[in-house]
Amino acid sequence: MTEAGGDINFRILVVCTGNTHRSPFAEAILRLRLLESELTDIAVASAGISTFEGDPVPVDAVVAASEWGADLSGHLAQQLDAEMVQEADLILAMDRYQLTALITAFPAAREKFYPMAAFDPDGDGSDIEDPADMDGEGLRSVYTRIALCAAEIAKYYAEP
């Protein structure tokens, strides 16, 4: 299957609750890090397990994401569905709640599900917090952690 003019050999899906803060940023920053590593055969998408379809990313999140070169201005939330799960090769959840929800809803795809925090080089594997009610500093802290995970994921797939 081709996408954006190239062959896609691997698909990553990033999942959070509402698909308006964490997963859209993870999608965008991971896409940037993969391109920097010249990994053009890996597609990245995001979705929410309990979202209001079509919700935009809040302005504060768009501004914070832009500090990493990620553009979330056109992102609209989308609800996770079975087709997305089937098409993905790796599905990254932001916290244990989402991981449990994924396993419960799609037990046959259990081997695809991983916590994004597993790629945090400085972390202890704890959940990546939902920044929806955080101030700008809290949001940037969450985005910093996601960006670190994205860099590690790109590094992992770039290694021979």
N, C-alpha and C positions, 0 to 999 in steps of 0.2 A: 504494500500500500504506500502511496506517496502522499506527501503533505508539504506544502510550501516549496514545491519544486525539488524535493529530495526524497530518498527512500527512508522510511521510518522503520527501524528495527526494534524499538523498545518504547513503551509508553508508561509514563509516570503520571499518576493521579494523586493530587494532594487534597485531603479532606479535612474540613473543620465543621463547626456547627452551622453557621449562617452564610458562609462563603462571601463575607464582606470585609474581613480583616486579615486573618492569618493565612488561609489557603490562597486567596488571590495574590498576596504578597509573595508567598512561597512559590507559587507558579511563576510569577514574573521574575523573581530573583534567581530561581533555579534555571529558568530559560536563559537568562543572561550569563550565568556561570557556565552552563553547558556550551553556549556559543563561544565564550572566551576560551574554552578548552577544545574548541573545534569539534564538538560532539553534535553534529547536525542531524544525526540519525535517531535522536531521542526526542520524542514529543512530550510535552508537559501540559496538563490541564488541571482544573480544580473544580470542586463541587462542595455542597453542604449537605449534611444529613438531616437538617431541619431548617430549611431556609424559606424565605419569601422570594419566590422566583422573580427575577428582574430588579431586585433591590440594588442600588448603586453602592459603591464604596464611599463611606463618609469622607468629607473633605479633609479632615485631620489625618486620616489614613493615606489619602492620595498624596498629601504634602509630605508626610513622613516617608512614604515609599520613594518619592522622587529624590530624596537625599541619597538613595542607593542607585539611582538611575533607573528605577522601575516606574513605569507609567500604569497606574491603575484607574485612570480617569474614565476609560470606556468600559470597565468591567461591570457586568451585571450578574448578580447571584444566580446560580443554577442548582437545582436539586439533584442530588445523586440518584442514579437509577441503575438498574441491573445491566443495561447495555454498557454503561461506563465501566462498571466493575469487570464485566467480561472482557472488554477491550484492553484494559490496563494490565501491564506486566508487574507493576509495583504500585501499591497504594499506601501512601503515608498519612497517618492520622496525627493530629496535634496533641491529643490527650487520651487517657485511658477510657474515658466515657465514649469517645468516638470509636476507638479500637473495639471496645465491647459491642457497641451498636453495629459495627461492620460485621463482626464475627457472627452475631446473632442473626442479622438480616441475610448474610451471604456465607453460610458455613462452608460451602464447597470451594470458596475462593480464599479460605483462611490463610493459605501459604503466601498470598500476595500482600497481606496486611502487616505493616511495621509502624512503630512510632517514629515520627520524624526526629524526636529527641535522641534516638539511638545514634544519630549522626552528629550530635553535638560534641565537639572535641573538648570542651571545657565543662560539660555538664555531668550530672549524675543520673541522667535518664529520666528526670522528672518531667511532668507535663509541660508543654508550651502553653502558658496561660492565655486566656482569652482577653485581649486588650480592649474589648468593646466599651467598658466603663472606665478605662484608665485615662489619665491625663497624657499630654504629649510625651513627657519623659518616660512614662510606663510603656506607651505604645512603641517608642523608639527602642526601648530595652528588649521588648518582645521581637521586634523586627531585626535587631542586632543578632539575637539568638537564632532566628530563622535563617538569616544571611550566613551565619557560621555553618549551620547545617547544610545549606545549599552548596557552599564551597566544598564541604567534605564529600557530599554526594557527587559533585562534578569530578572531584579528585579521584574518588573511588572508581567511577566509570571511565576515567581517562587513563588509568593505570593499565599497562599491557597484561 
